[in-house]
Amino acid sequence: MLPLVGGARGHPALEALQLQVRGELLERLQFFRLEARVIIDLGAGSGAGASALRRRFPRARVIAVDAEHALALAARRRHRFWRRIEAICADPSSLPLQARCVDLVFSSLLLPFCTDPLRLFAQAHRALRPGGLMVFSTLGPGANGPLRAVAELDMPHLGMAMSEAGFSE
């Protein structure tokens, strides 16, 4: 399981930041030509991102994945018969999904809480269909306050982990 660093998840400063960053990450999807049939929101939290993805891709199957049972249940509660969202409680670095079954992996601010980005990227790469897309956001070295403790990842380290996991861009 991905351990959380310093109990920062659920902190009000992080929740406000999550809303802003998730919105910006969703906006960037407009730059990709993508016919997503299956989408996973990795580290979905309460499912707000999964709901937004469902609105953006109304015909897609959206699966919210979170390691915390309470958060997976919260994501599941966002399901409506007109806005279907599936939710599973699973370790994002050990996805219970078949290989090559996902078109889009969306992950907003999960990486700062991940102790092994290589495993996470390897699982995302395994789940993606050829031509699939992974988009993610993370904290930079300029994070302040309670977020500083989780902002230890640097981009060269993440780039190397992505390359080792099989991503090419």
VENSUL-V305610 format. One record per backbone hydrogen bond with DSSP energy under -0.5 kcal/mol. NH is the residue of the N-H (numbers start at 0). CO is the residue of the C=O. Records with the same first field share a line. If there is no record, write none. Layout:
# VENSUL-V305610
NH = CO ; CO
This chain:
# VENSUL-V305610
2 = 0
5 = 3
7 = 4
10 = 7
14 = 10
15 = 11
16 = 12
17 = 13
18 = 14
19 = 15
20 = 16
21 = 17
22 = 18
23 = 19
24 = 20
25 = 21
26 = 22
27 = 23
28 = 24 ; 25
29 = 26
30 = 27
31 = 28
33 = 31
35 = 33
38 = 60
39 = 103
40 = 62
41 = 39 ; 105
42 = 40 ; 64
43 = 40 ; 64
46 = 43
50 = 46
51 = 47
52 = 48
53 = 49
54 = 50
55 = 51
56 = 52
57 = 54
59 = 56
60 = 36
61 = 59 ; 83
62 = 38 ; 60
63 = 61 ; 85
64 = 40 ; 62
65 = 87
68 = 66
71 = 67
72 = 68
73 = 69
74 = 70
75 = 71
76 = 72
77 = 73 ; 74
78 = 75
79 = 82
82 = 79
85 = 61
87 = 63
89 = 65 ; 87
91 = 89
93 = 90
96 = 94
99 = 125
100 = 97 ; 126
101 = 126
102 = 37
103 = 37
104 = 132
105 = 39 ; 103
106 = 134
108 = 106 ; 136
110 = 136
112 = 109
113 = 110
118 = 115
119 = 115
120 = 116
121 = 117
122 = 118
123 = 119
124 = 120
125 = 121
126 = 122
127 = 123
128 = 101
131 = 128
132 = 102
134 = 104
136 = 106
142 = 139
146 = 143
147 = 144
149 = 146
150 = 146 ; 147
157 = 153
158 = 154
159 = 155
160 = 156
161 = 157
162 = 158
163 = 159
164 = 160
165 = 161 ; 162
166 = 161
